[in-house]
Amino acid sequence: MKTGTLLQWWCALGLGALPLAAQDAAELEKLQKQLREAQENFERVTREQRQLIENLARQVRELQRQGAATNVMPAAAPTGPTNAWRPSDPLRIGSKSAYADIGFVGTIAVGGSTASDIEGGLQPGGHDPNQRGFTLQGLEMGVTGAVDPYFRGAANLSFALDAEGETFLELEEAWLETMSLPWNLQLRAGQMFTDFGRHNATHLHAWSFVDAPLVNARFLGPDGLRNPGARIAWLTPTPFYSELSFGLQNSQGETATSFRSEGGHHHDDAENEDPPLAYRHADNDRGVSHVDDLLISTRYALSFDLTPSQVLLVGGSAAFGPNSRGGEDAGETTTQIYGVDLTWKWKSPRHQGGFPFVQWQTEALVRKYEAGAFDWSEEGAATDPNVVVDTGTGAPAVLSGETLVDHGLYSQLLYGFRKGWVAGLRADFVSGNEGSYERRALTYNGTALGRDPQRAQRWRLSPNLTWYPTEFSKIRLQYNFDDRLGIGQDHSVWLQFEFLLGAHAAHRF
């Protein structure tokens, strides 16, 4: 009886436990499902955060690539809510991921010089002051923006007046650039400045002096070295900023002075033209048949902090391509240009708005220019104007081929001694070896020739003082002392005014 009773109780307990076991199993499965979901959510969030970190890091590297850290006068933060438009507000078309910001920069100079050949002679830069009195150095319209999440674009149009008062328009840049290529690569294509040195790719409003450095104007052209083409840049995986770029562009036109360009300084009066570069006329009939008919350029730049308040940037550049002085060797003569640059900047740890600061920048360039054999009898008779004549024979000159080597540099020091005030000093020097054609007794338009004025030695010293009333305007006073071989010394004083409307890209370091 007792055994039966115990068995009954055991069975009852066993049967009663079955629902509890089933309930525990269901609860366990529910908890395991929640655990899997939590793990999946954690992994998803981790992936998203990692992707966000990578995107932010890429944007930081992109800003480093543009060198957006050193605008001398950074935009002031808004002091309060306002609906009124301000000069610093962008003139924007579109919104969100596809937009275009429009800005205008006007630069005007007034002054004078003791020189009689200001435009093209004393002042070789295309945006330099070009006459006594007033010069509209440029009115630049800049458009920058995002095309979509993958590309951005920029365009710069410059309006200016020449010494005769004629208005001309230049398309300085118009390019499309990638924003998300892998392996820290970036591709740019369109009309653009060649990535050479420090000054060449700098627009007028970002210059630290009224005029362009002499060596840049002579070797890279009055308006800078720029042409349609493409450039690929690689931000190398180093602990410091390091970038290598390679470019291909057209090698002909006015903006490729040392390559397939007409060159020389011309006048409206054909009988009073200046002699051409190397005393040889240009021959630009050559087209593009091979890669070596294009302008090839490369640059490597690295930057790192010397101390928490000092930064150093060092770069090396090169450009290669055919030139237009082939003569009988047309299609074979080439130009090579090499450059090194160094920029150092100190900014006080207790700076206010970037002041005080000291910045030193220098560039040195060497140009190897092949000038082909040239027979002036093919251009006309000895009695014709604008024909180089050998005074020994009285016949049109016959010039032999040779390689011309030119060199030059500039070095400038800027001292921002108080907020809005910057004192500057720049020294320029440019020269070249004496070619065999310069040692001959030649005449041009009845005038005896000697050293090529486009290669002769000259130097310049330029102190200046700049005041930035706000980040939207500046006033600059500059004095130039010029010494040109065969011409003499000249003194010039220029006062420059500049204003900004709308948005504009940050100046690079």
C-alpha positions in Angstrom: 0.0 0.0 0.0 2.8 2.4 0.9 4.7 1.4 -2.2 1.7 2.2 -4.4 1.2 5.5 -2.8 4.8 6.5 -3.3 4.6 5.5 -7.0 1.5 7.5 -7.5 3.1 10.6 -5.9 6.3 10.2 -8.1 4.3 9.9 -11.3 2.3 13.0 -10.2 5.4 15.0 -9.6 6.9 13.8 -13.0 3.8 14.7 -15.0 3.6 18.1 -13.2 7.2 18.9 -14.1 6.6 18.4 -17.9 4.9 21.8 -18.4 7.7 23.5 -16.4 10.4 21.9 -18.6 8.6 23.0 -21.7 8.3 26.5 -20.4 12.0 26.6 -19.5 12.9 25.4 -23.0 10.7 28.1 -24.6 12.3 30.8 -22.4 15.8 29.5 -23.2 15.1 29.7 -27.0 13.7 33.2 -26.6 16.8 34.4 -24.7 19.1 32.8 -27.2 17.2 34.6 -30.0 17.5 37.9 -28.2 21.2 37.2 -27.7 21.7 36.5 -31.4 19.8 39.7 -32.4 21.8 41.8 -29.9 25.1 40.3 -31.3 23.9 41.1 -34.9 22.9 44.6 -33.9 26.3 45.1 -32.2 28.2 43.9 -35.2 26.1 46.1 -37.5 26.6 49.2 -35.4 30.3 48.5 -35.2 30.5 48.2 -39.0 28.6 51.5 -39.4 30.8 53.3 -36.8 33.9 51.9 -38.5 32.7 53.1 -41.8 31.9 56.6 -40.3 35.3 56.8 -38.8 36.9 55.9 -42.2 34.8 58.5 -44.0 35.7 61.2 -41.5 39.4 60.3 -41.7 39.2 60.5 -45.5 37.6 63.9 -45.2 40.3 65.1 -42.8 43.0 63.8 -45.2 41.2 65.6 -48.0 41.3 68.9 -46.1 45.0 68.3 -45.4 45.4 67.8 -49.2 43.9 71.2 -49.9 45.9 72.8 -47.1 42.9 74.5 -45.6 44.6 75.2 -42.4 46.3 78.6 -43.0 43.9 81.2 -44.3 45.6 84.4 -42.9 42.2 85.9 -41.9 39.8 83.1 -40.9 36.1 83.9 -41.1 34.7 85.2 -37.9 32.1 83.2 -36.1 28.6 84.6 -36.1 27.7 86.6 -33.1 24.0 85.9 -33.0 21.0 84.8 -35.1 20.3 87.0 -38.1 18.4 86.7 -41.4 20.4 89.4 -43.1 22.8 88.4 -45.9 26.5 89.0 -45.1 29.5 89.3 -47.4 30.8 86.0 -46.1 27.6 84.1 -46.7 27.7 81.8 -49.8 25.6 82.6 -52.9 24.4 79.1 -53.2 22.5 77.3 -55.9 21.1 73.9 -54.9 21.3 72.2 -51.6 22.3 69.1 -49.6 24.6 66.8 -51.6 24.5 68.8 -54.9 25.1 72.5 -54.7 27.3 75.3 -56.1 28.7 78.3 -54.1 29.5 81.5 -56.0 32.0 84.1 -54.9 33.6 87.2 -56.4 37.0 88.8 -55.7 38.0 92.2 -57.0 41.6 93.3 -57.1 42.7 96.8 -58.1 46.1 98.5 -58.0 47.1 102.1 -58.3 50.6 103.6 -58.5 53.5 104.3 -60.8 57.1 103.5 -61.8 60.1 105.2 -63.3 60.2 102.4 -66.0 58.8 103.1 -69.4 58.1 99.5 -70.3 55.8 98.5 -67.3 53.5 96.0 -69.1 55.3 92.9 -70.1 58.8 94.3 -69.4 59.1 95.6 -65.9 56.0 93.7 -64.8 56.1 90.3 -66.6 53.1 88.8 -64.8 49.8 88.8 -66.5 48.0 90.1 -63.4 50.7 92.5 -62.3 50.1 96.3 -62.3 50.5 97.2 -66.0 50.6 101.0 -66.2 50.9 104.2 -64.2 47.6 105.1 -62.6 45.0 102.4 -62.0 45.1 98.7 -63.0 42.2 96.3 -62.7 44.3 93.3 -61.9 41.4 90.9 -61.9 37.7 90.4 -61.1 37.5 86.7 -60.4 34.2 84.8 -60.2 34.7 81.4 -58.5 32.2 78.6 -58.5 32.7 75.6 -56.2 30.4 72.8 -55.1 29.5 69.1 -54.9 28.2 67.4 -58.0 27.1 64.4 -56.1 28.5 62.2 -53.2 31.3 61.1 -55.5 32.5 64.2 -57.4 33.0 67.9 -56.7 33.8 70.7 -59.2 35.3 74.2 -59.4 35.5 76.9 -62.0 37.3 80.3 -61.9 36.7 83.1 -64.5 38.8 86.2 -64.4 38.0 89.5 -66.0 40.8 92.1 -66.4 41.8 95.2 -68.4 45.1 95.6 -70.3 47.1 98.8 -70.5 45.1 99.9 -73.6 41.8 99.5 -71.6 40.6 96.4 -73.5 38.7 93.9 -71.4 39.7 90.3 -71.6 38.3 87.2 -70.1 40.3 84.1 -68.9 39.1 80.7 -67.9 41.7 80.0 -65.2 40.3 76.7 -64.0 37.3 74.4 -64.6 37.7 70.9 -63.2 36.0 67.9 -61.8 37.5 65.9 -58.9 36.8 62.6 -57.2 36.0 62.5 -53.5 35.9 58.8 -52.7 38.5 56.8 -54.6 40.1 53.9 -52.7 43.7 53.7 -51.6 43.8 57.5 -50.9 43.8 58.3 -54.6 42.3 61.4 -56.1 41.7 62.2 -59.8 41.1 65.7 -61.2 40.4 66.5 -64.9 39.6 69.6 -66.8 41.3 73.0 -67.2 43.6 73.4 -64.3 46.9 74.9 -63.0 49.8 72.5 -63.2 50.7 71.1 -59.7 54.2 72.7 -59.7 55.8 74.4 -56.7 54.0 76.7 -54.3 53.1 79.8 -56.3 52.0 78.5 -59.6 48.6 77.1 -58.5 47.8 80.2 -56.3 45.1 82.6 -57.5 45.7 86.3 -57.4 43.7 87.0 -54.3 45.9 84.6 -52.3 49.2 86.2 -53.3 51.2 87.7 -50.5 52.6 90.5 -52.8 51.1 92.8 -55.4 52.9 91.0 -58.3 54.1 87.5 -59.3 57.6 86.3 -58.6 59.9 87.0 -61.5 61.1 83.4 -61.9 57.5 82.1 -62.1 56.4 84.7 -64.7 59.5 83.9 -66.8 59.6 80.1 -66.7 56.0 79.1 -66.0 54.3 82.0 -67.9 52.7 85.4 -67.2 49.4 83.7 -66.3 50.9 80.6 -64.7 51.4 77.1 -66.2 47.9 75.8 -66.8 46.1 73.8 -69.6 43.4 71.2 -70.1 44.4 67.8 -68.8 44.2 65.3 -65.9 46.1 64.8 -62.6 46.1 61.8 -60.2 47.4 62.3 -56.7 48.2 59.7 -54.0 48.1 60.6 -50.3 50.7 58.1 -49.1 50.2 56.1 -45.9 52.8 57.9 -43.8 52.5 59.3 -40.2 52.9 62.8 -41.7 51.3 64.5 -44.6 52.9 63.2 -47.8 51.5 63.4 -51.4 52.7 62.4 -54.8 51.0 63.6 -58.0 51.4 63.0 -61.7 49.8 65.1 -64.5 49.2 65.1 -68.2 48.1 68.3 -70.0 48.2 69.9 -73.4 51.6 71.5 -74.1 50.5 74.3 -76.5 49.0 77.8 -76.0 49.7 81.0 -74.2 49.5 79.3 -70.8 52.5 77.0 -71.6 55.1 79.7 -72.1 58.2 77.4 -71.9 56.7 74.8 -74.1 54.7 75.0 -77.4 53.9 78.7 -77.0 54.4 81.7 -79.2 56.2 83.4 -76.3 57.8 86.9 -76.6 56.2 90.3 -75.9 54.2 91.5 -78.9 52.9 94.9 -79.9 49.9 95.9 -82.0 52.4 97.5 -84.4 54.0 94.6 -86.3 57.0 96.7 -87.2 57.9 97.3 -83.5 57.6 93.7 -82.1 60.2 92.6 -79.6 62.5 89.8 -80.7 61.2 86.4 -79.9 62.6 84.1 -77.2 66.0 82.7 -78.2 65.7 84.9 -81.3 63.8 82.2 -83.1 60.2 82.3 -84.3 57.8 79.8 -82.8 56.5 76.8 -84.9 53.3 75.4 -83.5 52.1 73.3 -86.5 52.9 70.2 -84.5 49.9 68.3 -83.3 49.6 65.5 -80.7 50.7 62.1 -82.0 52.3 60.6 -79.0 52.4 61.0 -75.2 55.6 62.9 -75.4 53.7 65.6 -77.3 51.9 66.4 -74.0 53.1 68.3 -71.0 54.1 65.8 -68.2 54.4 67.0 -64.6 55.0 65.4 -61.3 55.3 66.7 -57.7 56.1 65.3 -54.3 55.4 67.2 -51.1 55.6 66.4 -47.4 54.8 68.3 -44.3 55.2 67.7 -40.6 55.2 69.6 -37.3 58.6 70.6 -36.0 57.1 71.7 -32.7 53.5 72.3 -31.5 53.9 75.9 -32.9 56.0 75.2 -36.0 55.3 73.4 -39.3 57.5 72.7 -42.3 56.6 71.8 -45.9 59.1 70.7 -48.5 58.3 69.9 -52.1 60.0 69.0 -55.4 58.4 69.4 -58.8 59.3 68.7 -62.5 57.7 69.5 -65.9 58.6 68.1 -69.3 57.4 68.6 -72.8 58.1 69.8 -76.3 58.7 73.4 -77.1 58.1 75.5 -80.2 61.7 76.7 -81.0 62.6 73.7 -83.1 63.2 75.5 -86.4 64.9 72.9 -88.7 64.6 70.4 -85.7 60.8 71.0 -85.4 59.2 68.2 -83.4 62.4 67.3 -81.5 63.2 70.1 -79.2 62.1 69.9 -75.6 61.9 71.8 -72.3 62.6 70.5 -68.8 61.8 72.6 -65.7 62.8 71.5 -62.2 61.9 73.1 -58.9 62.3 72.8 -55.1 60.3 74.7 -52.5 60.3 75.1 -48.8 57.7 76.7 -46.5 58.1 77.2 -42.7 55.6 78.8 -40.4 55.5 79.7 -36.8 52.3 80.6 -35.0 52.3 81.8 -31.4 50.8 79.3 -28.9 48.8 82.2 -27.5 47.7 83.5 -30.9 44.4 85.3 -31.5 42.9 84.8 -34.9 46.2 83.4 -36.2 48.3 86.3 -35.0 51.2 86.8 -34.4 52.9 84.5 -36.9 56.1 84.3 -39.0 56.2 82.5 -42.4 59.1 82.0 -44.7 58.7 80.6 -48.2 61.2 80.1 -51.0 61.3 78.4 -54.4 64.2 77.7 -56.8 63.7 76.7 -60.4 66.0 75.5 -63.3 65.0 75.4 -66.9 66.7 73.5 -69.7 65.4 74.8 -73.0 66.5 73.2 -76.3 66.5 75.8 -79.2 66.8 74.2 -82.6 68.7 75.4 -85.7 67.0 78.3 -87.4 67.4 80.0 -90.8 65.9 83.5 -90.9 66.0 83.6 -94.7 62.9 81.4 -94.6 61.1 84.2 -92.8 62.0 86.9 -95.3 64.8 89.1 -96.8 67.3 91.1 -94.8 65.3 94.3 -95.6 62.1 92.9 -94.2 61.0 94.1 -90.7 61.2 91.7 -87.9 64.0 89.6 -89.4 67.2 88.9 -87.5 70.1 90.0 -89.6 73.8 89.0 -89.3 75.6 92.3 -89.4 78.8 90.6 -90.6 77.2 89.3 -93.8 74.2 91.6 -94.1 72.1 88.5 -94.7 69.3 86.9 -92.6 71.0 85.1 -89.6 71.5 81.3 -89.5 71.4 80.1 -85.9 72.7 76.7 -84.8 70.9 74.5 -82.3 71.9 74.7 -78.6 70.6 74.0 -75.1 69.9 77.1 -72.9 70.0 76.8 -69.1 68.2 79.4 -67.0 67.7 79.5 -63.2 66.1 81.7 -60.7 64.5 81.9 -57.2 62.4 84.0 -54.9 62.4 84.1 -51.1 59.8 85.8 -49.0 59.3 86.5 -45.3 55.9 87.4 -43.8 55.5 88.7 -40.2 52.0 89.0 -38.8 52.9 91.3 -36.0 49.3 92.1 -34.8 45.9 91.0 -35.8 45.1 92.1 -39.3 48.6 93.5 -40.0 51.3 91.7 -42.0 54.7 93.0 -43.0 56.5 91.3 -45.9 59.8 91.2 -47.7 60.5 89.4 -51.0 63.8 89.0 -53.0 63.7 87.8 -56.6 66.5 86.8 -58.9 66.5 85.2 -62.4 69.3 84.7 -65.0 70.6 82.3 -67.5 73.8 81.2 -69.3 74.8 83.2 -72.3 73.8 81.5 -75.5 76.0 81.4 -78.6 73.3 83.4 -80.5 73.6 86.2 -77.9 77.4 86.6 -78.5 76.9 87.2 -82.2 76.6 90.6 -83.9 72.9 90.6 -84.8 70.3 93.2 -85.5 66.5 93.2 -85.3 64.4 96.0 -86.8 67.6 98.0 -87.1 68.5 97.6 -83.4 71.6 95.8 -82.2 70.9 92.6 -80.2 72.9 91.3 -77.3 71.6 89.5 -74.2 68.1 88.0 -74.8 65.7 90.3 -72.7 63.6 87.2 -71.9 66.7 85.5 -70.4 68.9 88.3 -69.2 69.8 88.7 -65.5 67.6 90.8 -63.3 66.7 91.0 -59.6 64.1 92.7 -57.5 63.6 93.6 -53.8 60.0 94.2 -52.6 59.0 95.3 -49.1 55.3 95.6 -48.4 52.7 96.2 -45.7 49.2 94.6 -45.7 46.2 95.5 -43.6 43.1 93.3 -43.4 40.2 95.4 -42.1 38.1 92.3 -42.1 38.4 88.9 -43.7 36.4 90.3 -46.7 38.9 93.1 -47.7 42.6 94.0 -47.7 44.8 97.1 -48.5 48.4 96.6 -49.4 51.3 99.1 -50.0 54.4 97.8 -51.8 57.6 99.2 -53.1 59.7 97.5 -55.8 63.4 98.1 -56.5 64.3 96.5 -59.9 67.7 96.1 -61.5 67.8 94.7 -65.0 70.9 94.0 -67.0 71.2 96.3 -70.0 68.3 98.4 -68.9 69.2 99.8 -65.4 67.4 100.4 -62.2 63.8 101.4 -61.6 61.6 102.3 -58.6 57.9 101.5 -58.3 55.2 102.0 -55.7 51.8 100.2 -55.8 48.8 100.5 -53.6 46.4 97.5 -53.9 42.8 97.2 -52.8 40.8 93.9 -52.7 37.3 92.9 -51.7 35.5 89.6 -51.4 31.8 88.8 -51.9 30.2 85.4 -51.3 32.0 82.2 -50.6 35.5 81.3 -51.6 37.7 78.2 -51.1 40.2 78.2 -48.3 43.7 79.2 -49.1 46.2 76.3 -48.9 49.1 76.3 -46.5 
